[in-house]
């Protein structure tokens, strides 16, 4: 179904695509979006100061509106500013925030809306199939997504009685009324994990969220080279897990134990010690089997799962690198540098209800605050699927660097 004429029908869904130097992927993304069927929609591409052909590509699609992100407010991330600008222009009853490096099935919008209504969810999010290229992406991406699947279990996230909350910004469908109620992206303007922060705000408001693996709906190629992979996960990993250093050491130890037991089995076999060799072989098999059980949760092909063992030390390195960058005070993304620091989380607050006993209004919409260097508070992001997890709070002050980047 083609996008409706802006002068006539009100669309059911407003698709908002933030784009900053996305010439490598935006065209394919928009081709998959303009071909959607089964629901009325509009598409808004928000050009966030691109220096490549991003704007030209977006304007080449009939019916796609292209708007400017506008000046970056103090304490905000560029992506949040772009999505907020897109939401201000949107006319749909639902808002779909999706990345420029995604490829959608023909019924992506209709299926998302149908499933949200069926689940009675005010926020629905799919984790896409990950398109990976090159050995190191095949090795480390399954390790990362397996950890995410373990930390942010979809069954818990989708359970209204569980405090767990998460979403994937590559496909985040939210009812307009709910988006406005929680304060939109202005409520999480400084968060580098705005998808998780929005999910926490929605769940804290008493509304329902639904989250699942959505490889049947869309896929994405997050990174096009190793440098982008390192930069992207350095920005996120320390915020995604409650104890980055402990997790890094645990995965490095797992790697050493699997290799050590296999190596000892080989050595004992050469020495003719059959019983000792059998014990070591059994230990190696058990350790590797436990590893594969976890890795399979990430929904990657068998070749990537086989390579994932060598991804363990790389994951440990990037995770430690991420934590070190936050401690040292700087991370970068999409040509912008953000100063960071670690701080203590605010005390937990109980939801307050209005006098009409309507949906709960959370005193501090995010569990953590992002405070810029001038002391002004911006709404924060969640670092864990669990409310009681230790917080990592980043103070974000964007610098003026800009360069060509593509990817999510």
FENJOTA-V505675 format. One record per residue. RES is the residue in three letters. SS is DSSP state (hx for helix, st for strand, lp for the rest). NEAR is the number of other C-alpha atoms within 10 Angstrom. Layout:
res->[RES RES]
ss->[SS SS]
near->[NEAR NEAR]
This chain:
res->[UNK UNK UNK UNK UNK UNK UNK UNK UNK UNK UNK UNK UNK UNK UNK UNK UNK UNK UNK UNK UNK UNK UNK UNK UNK UNK UNK UNK UNK UNK UNK UNK UNK UNK UNK UNK UNK UNK UNK UNK UNK UNK UNK UNK UNK UNK UNK UNK UNK UNK UNK UNK UNK UNK UNK UNK UNK UNK UNK UNK UNK UNK UNK UNK UNK UNK UNK UNK UNK UNK UNK UNK UNK UNK UNK UNK UNK UNK UNK UNK UNK UNK UNK UNK UNK UNK UNK UNK UNK UNK UNK UNK UNK UNK UNK UNK UNK UNK UNK UNK UNK UNK UNK UNK UNK UNK UNK UNK UNK UNK UNK UNK UNK UNK UNK UNK UNK UNK UNK UNK UNK UNK UNK UNK UNK UNK UNK UNK UNK UNK UNK UNK UNK UNK UNK UNK UNK UNK UNK UNK UNK UNK UNK UNK UNK UNK UNK UNK UNK UNK UNK UNK UNK UNK UNK UNK UNK UNK UNK UNK UNK UNK UNK UNK UNK UNK UNK UNK UNK UNK UNK UNK UNK UNK UNK UNK UNK UNK UNK UNK UNK UNK UNK UNK UNK UNK UNK UNK UNK UNK UNK UNK UNK UNK UNK UNK UNK UNK UNK UNK UNK UNK UNK UNK UNK UNK UNK UNK UNK UNK UNK UNK UNK UNK UNK UNK UNK UNK UNK UNK UNK UNK UNK UNK UNK UNK UNK UNK UNK UNK UNK UNK UNK UNK UNK UNK UNK UNK UNK UNK UNK UNK UNK UNK UNK UNK UNK UNK UNK UNK UNK UNK UNK UNK UNK UNK UNK UNK UNK UNK UNK UNK UNK UNK UNK UNK UNK UNK UNK UNK UNK UNK UNK UNK UNK UNK UNK UNK UNK UNK UNK UNK UNK UNK UNK UNK UNK UNK UNK UNK UNK UNK UNK UNK UNK UNK UNK UNK UNK UNK UNK UNK UNK UNK UNK UNK UNK UNK UNK UNK UNK UNK UNK UNK UNK UNK UNK UNK UNK UNK UNK UNK UNK UNK UNK UNK UNK UNK UNK UNK UNK UNK UNK UNK UNK UNK UNK UNK UNK UNK UNK UNK UNK UNK UNK UNK UNK UNK UNK UNK UNK UNK UNK UNK UNK UNK UNK UNK UNK UNK UNK UNK UNK UNK UNK UNK UNK UNK UNK UNK UNK UNK UNK UNK UNK UNK UNK UNK UNK UNK UNK UNK UNK UNK UNK UNK UNK UNK UNK UNK UNK UNK UNK UNK UNK UNK UNK UNK UNK UNK UNK UNK UNK UNK UNK UNK UNK UNK]
ss->[lp lp lp lp lp lp lp lp lp lp lp lp st st st st st st st lp lp lp lp lp lp hx hx hx hx hx hx hx hx hx lp lp lp lp lp lp st st st st st st st lp lp lp lp lp lp hx hx hx hx hx hx lp lp lp lp st st st st st lp lp lp lp lp lp lp lp lp hx hx hx hx hx hx hx hx hx hx hx hx lp lp lp lp st st st st st lp lp lp st st st lp lp lp hx hx hx hx hx hx hx hx hx hx hx lp lp lp lp st st st st st lp st st lp lp lp lp hx hx hx hx hx hx hx hx hx hx hx hx hx hx hx hx hx lp lp hx hx hx hx lp lp lp lp lp lp lp lp lp lp lp lp lp st st st st st hx hx hx hx hx hx lp lp hx hx hx hx hx lp lp lp lp lp hx hx hx hx hx hx hx hx hx hx hx lp lp lp lp st st st st st lp lp lp lp st st st lp lp lp lp lp hx hx hx hx hx hx hx hx hx hx hx hx hx hx hx lp lp lp hx hx hx hx hx hx hx hx hx hx hx hx hx hx hx hx hx hx hx hx hx hx hx hx hx hx hx lp lp lp hx hx hx hx hx hx hx hx hx hx hx hx hx hx hx hx hx hx hx hx hx hx hx hx hx lp lp lp hx hx hx hx hx hx hx hx hx hx hx hx hx hx hx hx hx hx hx hx hx hx hx hx hx hx hx lp st st st st lp lp st st st st lp lp lp lp lp lp lp lp lp lp lp lp st lp lp lp lp lp lp lp lp st lp lp lp lp lp lp lp st st st lp lp lp lp lp st st st lp lp lp lp lp lp lp lp lp lp lp lp lp lp lp lp lp lp st lp lp lp lp lp lp lp lp lp lp]
near->[12 16 22 16 12 12 6 7 12 17 21 19 26 27 28 28 27 29 30 30 24 26 24 18 24 27 19 15 19 22 13 17 25 20 15 20 18 13 18 19 29 25 24 23 28 30 24 25 18 20 16 17 14 24 24 11 16 23 13 10 15 10 17 18 17 19 17 17 23 14 11 15 13 16 25 26 24 26 25 25 24 27 25 20 23 27 24 9 14 21 19 19 15 23 25 28 24 23 24 30 25 27 25 25 17 18 18 22 26 18 16 20 23 12 14 22 13 9 15 14 20 21 30 27 27 24 23 23 20 21 16 20 14 11 15 18 20 23 24 25 25 30 32 20 20 22 19 19 20 14 18 21 17 20 13 19 25 23 16 17 10 14 16 23 31 31 29 22 20 24 27 24 30 26 20 21 13 17 21 14 14 21 15 20 25 16 23 30 29 32 31 25 24 25 25 25 28 31 30 25 30 26 26 25 21 15 17 21 26 26 26 18 18 16 16 12 20 22 21 23 18 21 21 19 15 14 9 18 20 18 18 21 20 24 25 18 21 23 25 24 25 21 17 19 18 13 17 20 16 14 20 18 15 18 19 14 16 20 16 14 20 19 16 17 24 16 15 18 17 11 11 11 12 13 12 16 22 15 15 23 21 15 17 21 15 13 17 18 12 11 20 17 11 16 25 18 17 22 18 21 12 11 11 25 23 15 18 27 23 17 26 24 22 20 25 24 17 23 28 21 21 26 22 16 19 24 16 13 16 20 23 17 23 22 17 16 18 24 21 23 19 16 15 11 14 13 9 12 11 12 16 14 14 10 6 6 8 11 15 16 19 20 14 19 24 26 25 26 26 30 24 22 15 10 10 11 15 23 24 29 33 33 26 24 25 19 16 12 14 15 24 27 25 28 29 27 23 24 12 9 11 14 14 13 19 22 25 25]
